[in-house]
Amino acid sequence: MDSYSLLYSSSHRTGLLSGFQRLRSQSNMCDVVLEAGGVSFPCHRALLASSSEYFWALFGETTAERLAGRISLPALTPEGLDAILDFLYSGWLSVSPLTLPVVLEAARYLQVETAVSICERFMIDGLSAENCCCYANLAEHHVLSDALEAANQTVSMEMGTLLQESRDDLIKLNIQSLTAVLDADEIPGVKEVELIKLALDWLDANGPLPLLKSNLLLSRLRFGLVATSELNNLSHAHRAMATPLIRSQLTRALEYHRLGPAQPIRQSKQTTLRASPNRVLLVGGGSSADSPEPQMVAFDPRGRKFSTLTSSIPLRLRNHCVCSVGGFLFVIGGDEVKEGDEDGKKSITVATSNQVWRYDPRFDHWEAVESMLERRARFTCCIVEDAIYAIGGRHTQPDTNTHTPVASVEFYNMTTGAWRRGANMPRPLYGHASAILNNNIYVSGGNQSGSNHGDDHREGSREFLFWDLKSRVWEKRAPMSIARFSHRLATAHGHIYALLGMYEPFCDIERYDPQSDHWTRLRPLLTGSFNYGMVSTPSGNLLVFGGRRWSDGREVIVKSVLEYDTKKDQWREICQLPRPLTGTECTLLPLPD
């Protein structure tokens, strides 16, 4: 067999289209005329049939239009038809926000799917607060699923602006989009009562709807985010609110508000804030280790931006613990710092607290819940099976300034709202750290010595303890390679990471594998710090906020925010705090904007 080569010329295809476009512009060799809105467009049957499923069927062997010299397309506008014909003849589609509806209508009608895809991409790329409602309706009408999803998401994210500036556009939104928006988990800066009012106004403007559809729409509203005083009036706000389904949801919302301490463990979609669950809340701390502030600062990892909450902690605390359960923040124990003025001189008193405060970001409300059985500072807390465990720590006698470490463990049962005794650790411990892995508690490091002088002994421990929830017995595991005090533990990807503490000569990080009961040294930080805030993100990365470090023989409070990639074993600084910060405690908490 003779060999041969198969060569391709892209310029031939371009030249072919250019030739057809030239013939069309000169009305040369055209064998059919298309008409829309009184405007005629001479064309070539062969090119139309090869480029459009509609024309392929129209010019089939058995159709009446097969040999017709003129074909009317009354469903299309001249602008839309002209744009699609230009596309078929040149491969270029001219579209703008003003012409998009007619061009898309022509592309869909003539079954030019490539042009439909281009219009859909144009919509997705150009979405904004000004056009998202219009594009959502357009996408729903033409069954463009990707554009519809993107437009609905934009409506959700821009809802605050739309309610103020484009409410009429929201009222004209198609029911599929409005239902999807009311089902969204993130609608920044909008209170639920505003969404309820929007839904009822939409029903007035677009109703009456069948009962099934109105129920489908209103059931997406989260009545648990509405205050009790307003809930009582909602059932009479609109006839659609009086259906059995919606009345039952209102009743469940009222019951939720009466749950008291059990609210955090009785969460549902109806009571969950429409906010990013990945906001980091920095609780307490300050620019001085001895003068903590009651402030709370939120950090958005996506935009790497900080914002200070208007609400503040009821007490000035240091060496406290925080945790979040069901969208509620718990601030537990710590040393309460009080500033006084005696004989014109400022005085500071420090007393260990056993108080527990719960913060509800839905209503910006603080509530004192039952206090711990013991006063604790420099302790650790963690959450296992809907209970908060407070482990070890120390308490300070303000009159003698004596520090007494404790071995006790207690847990807060949110069903009953009471603290109960747990299994004591083998010995008193403070300045230790804890982590949860597979519903088991791990405790590392710390110090067991008391102090009568207010200064911690410059020593830590390598000890690593394990507490099984089922057996309720403390057991020893492989010790860390470094003695640590006032350090941090974090869980990520099935491992436990031990990070920097006080008095460590090096900046080593190590990882514990529970399967092999073995610690592995990882990449150290170039410069160590302590008394920082830390949180583990859903991706498994660790974020470290501020802290203190030694520089030229003196202690310096830093502003850095570091990220540790646990998969790549890499550190990097991602941004800086608005000001130096030490002694803060961190947790992930959904927060309204």
Buried (B, 14 or more C-beta within 10 A) or exposed (E): EEEEEEEEEEEEEEEEBBEBBEBBEEEEEBEBBBBBEEEEBBBBBBBBBEBBEBBEEBBEEEEEBEEBEEBBBEEBBBBBBBBBBBBBBBEEBEBEBEBBBBBBBBBBBBBBEBBBEBBBEBBBEBBEBBBBBBBBBBBBBBEBEEBBBBBBBBBBBBBBBBBEEBEEBBBBBBBBBBBBBBBBEBBBBBBBBBBBBBBBBBBEEBBEBEEEBBBBBBBBBBBBBBEEEEBEEBBEEBEBBEBEBBEEBBEBBBEBBEBEBBBBBBBEEBBBBBBBBBBBBBBBBBBEBEEBBBBBBBBBBEEEEBBEBEBBBBBBBBBBBBBBBBBBBBBBBBBBBEEEEEEEEEEEEBBBBBBBBBBBBBEEEBEEBBBBBBBBBBBBBBBBEBBBBBBBBBBBEEEEEBBBBBBBBBBBBBEEBEBEEBEBBEBBBBBBBBBBBEEBBBBBBBBBEEBEEEEBBEEBBBBBBBBEBEEEEBEEBBBBEBBBBBBBBBBBEEBBBBBBBBBBEEBBBBBBEBEEEEBEEBBBBEEBBBBBBBBBBEBBBBBBBBBBBEEEEEEEBBBBBBBBBBEEEEBEEEBBBEEBBBBBBBBBBBBBB
